[in-house]
Amino acid sequence: MDLETALRSQAHACDLLGSQMYADLLDRAADDVVAGGPTAAVLAGHEDDPGPSGLALRLAGSIHRLVLEGSAPEVARFYPSVGGTWEADAGWEAVRDLLAARPDDVRAWLDRPPQTNEVGRSAALMGGLLEVSRLWPGLPVRLVELGSSGGLNLLADRFRYRARDGGEAGPADAPVLIEDAWTGAVPTDAPWPDVVSRQGSDVMPIDVATEEGRLTLTAYVWPDQVHRHERLRGALAIAAEHPVDVRRARALDVVEDLRLEAGTVTVLWHSIMWQYLDRTEQDAVRARIDELGASATGDQPFVHLFLEPTRRTPESRHEFWLVLETWPGRGEVRRFLGRSHPHGPPLEWEDTRA
Ligand SMILES: C[S@@+](CC[C@H](N)C(=O)[O-])C[C@H]1O[C@@H](n2cnc3c(N)ncnc32)[C@H](O)[C@@H]1O
């Protein structure tokens, strides 16, 4: 994908997903590439990068990380994530000056894949976990996650949720409040889940106990989406008190090692990671999930819960569905619990209890 197209298409996506700042910034960066300005020099050599590698997000994340580190104060005053205010013309001029003055500093992060851990997706996952709790009230929950990144969504039961109708659920003093978390009949009357173990995994885990790990996750959150930054800050604070183990492993190795345990419900969940598995790994993970399901009993149920771009029927388009499969007995029934925004809230609950 050529540089201009990479920047313009990401600008358009940011516009649709609610970041006017990145829509402005990346459009101007595209103009600058066409004009042969500093953006072209910084991105030289990346002309043939594949579209899904997210070159524009890598560029934006690298600039943001210089802002967050405090080494680019003249740019920082336009970045809402650090208290600034975005102004399209003056903000772009400051960014362009940075690209011209410190091309090597910006290029230093261009070869890293954008790494995010979207805390807002806990709205969907937690809605599903409440349904699990409704099905098996009081049974202790073992959470196992694939593609956890920093593992922050494994702390979903420690966040507070405010539904669109004003109802709230979760610990009252939680440092994370997910606003507008749910619409519809999320089973908030179910007992709050008793999570007794949490195991994360990722091929490239982020260690949120380190400054570098926290900086990485923060740098790829779009700077004008301050609610996402607030959620991330709160979740990092919880993780500092309640560390979650995220092992370096691919999804297939995790499910191959997984066993069910008597007296607990094992919940295998994942969000926005399936597309990164090749077809062979997807098929093998799927086969192992069915095998685990077959080993489930009333005393050791098994749940597969995921938020992934999914087609509800072969004819329908991909949407961000929260899907629930449960065993014993009902794994063949996929329940489409609700649809979500790619970054999380709101989960629009649609399930009519099967
Ligand atoms: C878009 S991120 C989503 C992270 C997190 N689940 C969330 O919703 O915020 C996708 C994650 O999947 C991980 N990943 C990619 N391929 C994987 C694989 N084969 N097995 C396990 N994790 C993988 C990536 O390293 C990345 O952290």
The ligand as an ORCA input file, in Angstrom:
! r2SCAN-3c Opt
* xyz 0 1
  C      -5.741     -6.419     18.853
  S      -4.856     -7.181     20.186
  C      -6.186     -7.475     21.310
  C      -5.695     -7.599     22.711
  C      -6.794     -7.825     23.751
  N      -7.436     -9.101     23.556
  C      -7.814     -6.722     23.723
  O      -8.962     -6.952     23.299
  O      -7.485     -5.593     24.105
  C      -4.497     -8.801     19.538
  C      -3.524     -9.592     20.392
  O      -3.422    -10.920     19.888
  C      -2.082    -11.343     20.042
  N      -1.838    -12.501     19.146
  C      -1.616    -12.470     17.822
  N      -1.446    -13.731     17.353
  C      -1.604    -14.574     18.398
  C      -1.559    -16.003     18.555
  N      -1.323    -16.805     17.522
  N      -1.762    -16.512     19.799
  C      -1.983    -15.691     20.850
  N      -2.034    -14.339     20.759
  C      -1.846    -13.791     19.546
  C      -1.281    -10.100     19.728
  O       0.047    -10.183     20.213
  C      -2.116     -9.018     20.410
  O      -1.704     -8.772     21.734
*
